[in-house]
């Protein structure tokens, strides 16, 4: 199945697959960073859900990869919200100029790592049905063992070049705790919609802060003893976990 491409709000490029049958159910993937967005496991995941009668969208945040704009000048939450806002108005497959439109009756956000805050902070949006947060960042002020924030901000431009285009002034907004930070915005979150998956040996996003946060907001937390910093590939290949997620989505 060919992955299609579109653009929302002029800047936001997104890969997407339409549902194989008439449907108004939508999945939006809030990806992590850094890392190349085109991954075999993730594409397998997208295809699997498209065949289950979901439209699936994988947007690139403003200022990253193919998208225009400046990364972290605005919260990535705004980018995902813009995608949600635009779906009923229609969008174009850029390969052939074919127009599509979907008026969602169900929106599921799959949010991983850096994208975790986007999914979590959109949980209170009445259009969002459920959020699956995999190894999500919940508090940028919590020190990262493997990826300290100051180090990551300096090394990403060296490793990824123009794939992420940001100023250090914007990057440093993360450490204030007031920007794109679920832990300081509890009132903006509906924990009943959120399922979190995290491993105790995650060196990138510490487990204790995530466990405390999940309890505070009343989210469902699936704890893995091992696995490190989990990603979409883990969900795709772990049948037991995939079943638990599917059950949560049906609840």
C-alpha positions in Angstrom: 0.0 0.0 0.0 1.5 3.4 -1.1 2.0 5.9 1.7 0.4 9.2 0.7 1.6 12.7 1.6 -0.2 15.9 2.4 0.4 19.3 4.0 -1.6 21.0 6.8 -1.5 24.7 7.5 1.1 25.1 4.8 3.9 24.0 7.0 3.0 20.6 8.4 3.9 17.7 6.1 2.2 14.4 7.0 2.3 10.9 5.7 -1.1 9.2 5.7 -3.1 6.2 4.7 -6.9 6.3 4.2 -9.1 3.7 5.7 -9.6 0.8 3.4 -13.4 1.1 4.0 -15.6 4.1 4.5 -14.7 5.3 8.0 -14.5 8.4 10.3 -12.0 6.8 12.7 -8.6 8.5 12.9 -5.2 7.7 14.4 -2.5 10.4 14.6 1.0 9.5 15.4 2.9 11.9 17.6 6.5 10.7 17.0 9.6 11.1 19.0 12.8 12.9 18.3 15.6 12.8 17.3 15.4 10.0 14.7 14.5 9.4 11.1 10.7 9.3 10.8 10.5 6.6 8.1 10.8 3.3 10.0 9.8 -0.1 8.8 8.1 -1.1 12.1 6.1 2.1 12.2 5.0 1.8 8.6 3.9 -1.8 9.4 2.0 -0.3 12.4 0.3 2.3 10.2 -0.7 -0.3 7.6 -2.1 -2.6 10.2 -4.5 0.1 11.6 -5.4 1.4 8.1 -6.7 -2.1 7.3 -8.8 -2.0 10.6 -10.8 0.9 9.1 -8.7 3.8 10.5 -7.3 6.8 8.7 -3.7 7.1 9.9 -1.7 10.3 9.9 2.0 10.7 10.7 2.8 14.5 10.8 6.3 16.0 11.0 6.4 18.8 13.6 7.0 22.3 12.4 10.7 22.9 11.8 11.5 19.2 11.5 12.3 17.1 8.4 10.0 18.0 5.5 7.9 20.5 7.4 8.3 24.2 7.2 8.7 26.6 10.2 10.9 26.6 13.2 11.1 23.7 15.6 9.9 24.5 19.2 9.0 28.0 18.3 5.5 26.8 19.1 4.6 23.7 21.1 4.4 20.5 19.1 0.9 20.2 20.7 -0.2 23.0 18.4 1.0 21.1 15.4 -1.1 18.0 16.2 -4.1 20.2 17.1 -3.7 21.9 13.7 -3.9 18.5 12.0 -7.1 17.7 13.9 -8.6 21.0 13.1 -7.9 20.7 9.4 -9.2 17.1 8.8 -12.9 18.1 8.3 -11.9 20.9 5.9 -10.1 18.5 3.5 -6.6 17.8 2.5 -4.7 16.9 -0.7 -2.6 13.9 -1.6 0.4 15.7 -2.9 1.4 12.9 -5.3 -1.8 13.2 -7.4 -3.8 16.2 -6.1 -6.6 14.0 -5.0 -8.7 15.6 -2.3 -9.8 13.8 0.8 -12.0 14.8 3.8 -12.7 13.1 7.1 -15.0 14.3 9.9 -13.6 12.2 12.8 -16.0 10.5 15.2 -13.0 8.9 16.9 -9.4 10.2 17.3 -6.7 8.1 18.9 -3.3 9.6 19.5 -0.2 7.3 19.6 2.5 9.4 21.2 6.0 8.2 21.8 8.9 9.7 23.9 9.3 13.4 22.8 5.8 13.2 21.3 4.3 12.0 24.6 3.5 15.5 25.9 1.6 16.3 22.7 -0.7 13.3 23.1 -1.0 13.8 26.9 -1.8 17.5 26.7 -4.4 16.9 24.0 -6.2 14.3 26.1 -8.8 16.8 27.4 -9.8 17.9 23.8 -13.3 16.4 23.4 -12.4 15.2 19.9 -9.7 13.0 21.3 -11.0 9.6 22.3 -7.9 7.8 23.7 -4.1 8.4 24.0 -1.5 5.7 24.0 1.7 7.1 25.4 4.8 5.0 24.9 7.9 6.0 27.1 6.5 9.5 27.2 8.4 12.5 28.6 6.2 13.9 31.4 8.5 16.4 33.0 11.4 18.0 31.1 12.9 19.1 34.5 13.4 15.5 35.5 17.1 14.6 34.6 17.7 12.1 31.8 20.4 9.7 32.4 21.2 8.8 28.8 20.0 12.0 27.0 20.6 15.1 29.2 18.6 18.0 27.8 21.5 20.4 27.4 23.6 17.8 25.7 20.8 16.7 23.4 20.1 20.3 22.3 23.7 20.8 21.2 24.3 17.5 19.6 21.1 17.1 17.4 22.1 19.8 14.9 25.5 18.2 14.6 24.1 14.7 14.0 20.9 15.6 12.0 21.9 18.8 10.3 18.9 20.7 9.1 16.4 17.9 9.9 15.7 19.8 13.1 15.8 23.6 12.8 15.7 25.4 16.1 17.5 28.1 18.1 18.9 27.3 21.5 16.6 29.9 22.9 13.6 27.9 21.9 15.2 24.6 22.9 15.9 25.9 26.4 12.2 26.7 26.9 11.9 23.0 27.6 13.9 23.1 30.8 11.7 25.9 32.3 8.9 23.4 32.9 6.4 25.9 31.5 6.6 24.9 27.9 5.3 21.6 26.5 5.4 20.0 30.0 2.6 17.8 31.2 3.8 17.8 34.9 3.0 21.4 35.3 -0.3 21.4 33.4 -2.3 18.7 35.3 -5.6 20.6 34.7 -5.2 20.3 31.0 -5.1 16.5 31.1 -7.8 13.8 31.2 -6.0 10.8 32.7 -8.9 8.4 32.1 -8.2 8.6 28.4 -4.5 7.7 28.7 -2.7 4.4 28.6 1.0 4.7 29.3 3.7 2.0 28.6 7.1 2.4 30.3 10.1 0.3 31.2 11.8 0.5 34.6 15.2 0.5 33.0 14.5 3.4 30.6 17.6 5.5 30.6 16.2 8.3 28.5 13.0 9.0 30.4 13.2 7.9 34.0 10.5 5.5 35.2 9.9 7.0 38.8 8.7 10.3 37.5 6.4 8.6 34.9 4.9 6.3 37.6 4.2 9.2 39.9 2.7 11.2 37.1 0.4 8.4 35.9 -0.9 7.9 39.5 -1.5 11.7 39.9 -3.6 12.0 36.7 -5.3 8.6 37.1 -3.9 7.1 33.9 -3.5 3.4 33.2 0.2 2.4 33.4 1.6 -0.8 31.9 5.1 -1.3 33.5 7.8 -3.4 31.8 10.7 -4.6 33.9 13.1 -4.4 31.0 13.2 -3.0 27.5 14.9 0.4 27.9 13.4 3.3 26.0 10.5 1.7 24.3 9.2 2.8 20.9 6.6 1.9 18.3 8.5 -1.2 17.1 8.1 -2.7 20.6 4.3 -2.3 20.4 4.1 -3.7 16.9 6.1 -6.9 17.7 4.8 -7.6 21.2 1.5 -9.4 20.8 0.6 -9.4 24.5 1.1 -5.6 24.8 -0.7 -5.0 21.5 -3.7 -7.0 22.9 -3.8 -4.9 26.1 -3.7 -1.7 24.0 -6.5 -2.9 21.8 -8.6 -3.8 24.9 -8.0 -0.3 26.3 -9.1 1.3 23.0 -12.3 -0.7 23.1 -13.1 0.2 26.8 
